[in-house]
Amino acid sequence: MMISIAESFDNVSDLEYILKGKYEKWLILGSNHPVINECYLLESDSNELNFGLGIAVTGTGIMPKILLVENYQTVYIGFDSYIAAVSTIRPSSTIESRLSELDWIFFDMFLLKNGNICVIHEIGAQVFMRDLTKVWSFSKDIVSNWVISEEQGRLSLTQMDTEEIINLSISTGAILAA
């Protein structure tokens, strides 16, 4: 199964109209923000996701990223300054979702071999367990590049203004020697 952005909308009401027309149950992440600049409809390439899912973003200029972890039956979505976890298991009366606020604006995320989720944000990184419990957090300065080397247990963040590379332990977030 793959979940991807299928369509974009200018406002929540247009996205809501489409979701109501296609699905009995649906959820729009971020729809309670006071300012919303764009909305996205997410769709699955299989029938396993039998509910509607959308994202409303404030318009930070960074596209949301979707990470489907089938063995957890969960889709993780990074957007604005949040990471969300939405269960893909057939919902009963509600769609199960969790939301965690990041230290800054979302850039990227990766599934680590140990099952944790590594999130890169504007000024650093955070690692979460699959239920979005924070394992560690590191913030310093604006990040311009990042490289994960799981074999070495290292996350390397390049700081934009200084070009300094900060190496962090993926498991603890501790600063490692260069």
C-alpha positions in Angstrom: 0.0 0.0 0.0 1.2 3.5 -0.8 -0.4 6.8 0.4 0.4 10.0 -1.5 -0.9 13.5 -2.0 -3.6 13.3 -4.7 -4.9 16.8 -5.0 -4.5 20.3 -3.4 -7.2 22.8 -2.5 -7.1 26.5 -1.5 -9.3 26.1 1.6 -10.6 23.6 4.1 -14.2 23.8 2.9 -13.4 22.5 -0.6 -11.3 19.6 0.8 -14.1 18.8 3.3 -16.7 18.8 0.5 -14.6 16.2 -1.5 -14.0 14.0 1.6 -17.7 14.1 2.6 -18.7 13.0 -0.9 -16.3 10.1 -1.0 -16.0 8.8 2.5 -18.3 8.0 5.5 -15.5 8.8 7.9 -12.7 11.4 7.3 -10.2 13.5 9.1 -8.4 16.8 8.1 -5.2 17.3 10.1 -4.4 20.9 11.0 -7.9 22.2 10.1 -8.1 24.1 13.4 -5.3 26.5 12.5 -6.4 30.2 12.3 -4.6 30.7 9.0 -4.6 28.0 6.4 -3.0 28.5 3.0 -3.3 25.1 1.3 -5.0 21.8 1.8 -4.1 18.4 0.5 -6.1 15.3 -0.1 -4.3 12.0 0.6 -5.2 8.8 -1.2 -4.2 5.2 -1.0 -3.4 3.0 -4.0 -5.3 0.1 -2.3 -8.6 -0.3 -0.4 -6.9 -0.7 3.0 -7.3 3.0 3.8 -11.1 3.2 3.8 -11.5 6.7 5.3 -10.7 10.1 4.0 -7.6 11.9 5.1 -6.5 15.4 4.4 -4.0 18.0 5.6 -4.4 21.7 6.1 -1.2 23.6 6.2 -0.3 27.2 7.2 2.0 27.6 4.2 5.5 27.3 5.4 6.6 26.5 1.8 7.6 22.9 2.7 5.5 20.1 1.4 4.1 17.6 3.9 5.8 14.3 3.9 4.0 11.0 4.3 5.6 7.9 5.7 3.6 4.7 5.7 4.7 2.0 8.1 2.6 -1.0 7.2 3.8 -3.3 10.0 2.6 -0.6 12.5 -0.6 0.0 10.5 0.2 3.7 10.8 0.8 6.6 8.4 3.1 9.3 9.8 2.6 12.8 8.3 5.0 15.7 8.8 3.7 19.2 8.2 4.0 22.8 9.5 5.6 22.2 12.9 3.9 18.9 13.6 4.2 15.2 13.1 0.9 13.2 13.1 0.4 9.4 13.4 -2.9 8.1 11.9 -3.9 4.5 12.3 -4.7 2.7 9.0 -6.7 0.1 10.8 -10.4 0.2 9.9 -11.8 2.9 12.2 -14.9 2.3 14.3 -16.7 5.4 15.3 -13.6 7.6 15.1 -10.3 7.7 13.2 -7.4 7.2 15.6 -4.7 9.9 15.4 -2.0 11.4 17.5 -0.3 14.8 17.0 3.0 16.0 18.4 4.4 19.5 18.1 7.9 19.8 16.9 10.5 22.3 18.2 10.4 24.2 14.9 9.2 23.9 11.2 9.1 20.4 9.8 11.7 19.5 7.0 11.9 15.7 6.7 11.4 12.4 8.5 12.8 8.9 8.3 12.0 5.5 9.7 14.9 4.2 11.6 15.8 0.5 11.8 14.8 0.3 15.5 11.3 1.5 14.6 11.7 5.1 15.8 10.9 8.1 13.6 13.7 10.7 13.1 12.3 14.1 12.2 14.5 16.9 10.9 13.1 20.4 11.6 14.4 23.9 10.8 16.8 24.2 13.8 17.6 20.6 14.6 16.2 17.1 15.0 13.9 15.0 17.1 13.4 11.2 17.5 10.0 9.8 18.4 8.8 6.3 19.2 6.0 5.0 17.0 3.4 6.4 19.5 5.0 9.8 19.1 6.6 9.8 22.6 9.7 11.9 22.3 13.0 10.0 22.7 15.3 13.0 22.3 15.5 16.5 20.8 18.4 18.6 19.6 18.1 22.3 18.5 20.8 24.8 17.7 20.7 26.8 14.5 19.1 26.7 11.1 19.8 23.4 9.3 20.7 23.4 5.6 21.5 19.7 5.1 21.2 16.4 6.9 22.6 12.9 6.4 21.7 9.8 8.4 24.2 6.9 8.6 22.4 4.2 10.6 25.4 1.9 10.2 27.5 4.4 12.2 24.5 5.4 14.4 25.0 9.0 13.3 22.8 11.9 12.2 24.9 14.7 10.7 23.3 18.2 10.6 24.9 21.0 8.7 24.3 24.5 10.2 23.3 27.0 7.5 25.2 30.1 8.7 28.5 28.5 9.8 28.5 25.3 7.6 29.4 23.5 10.8 28.5 19.8 10.8 27.1 18.5 14.1 27.1 14.8 14.5 24.5 13.3 16.8 23.9 9.8 18.1 20.7 8.5 16.5 19.9 6.5 19.7 20.5 9.3 22.3 20.8 12.6 20.5 24.2 13.2 22.2 26.8 15.2 20.2 29.5 12.9 18.8 33.1 13.7 18.0 33.7 14.6 14.3 
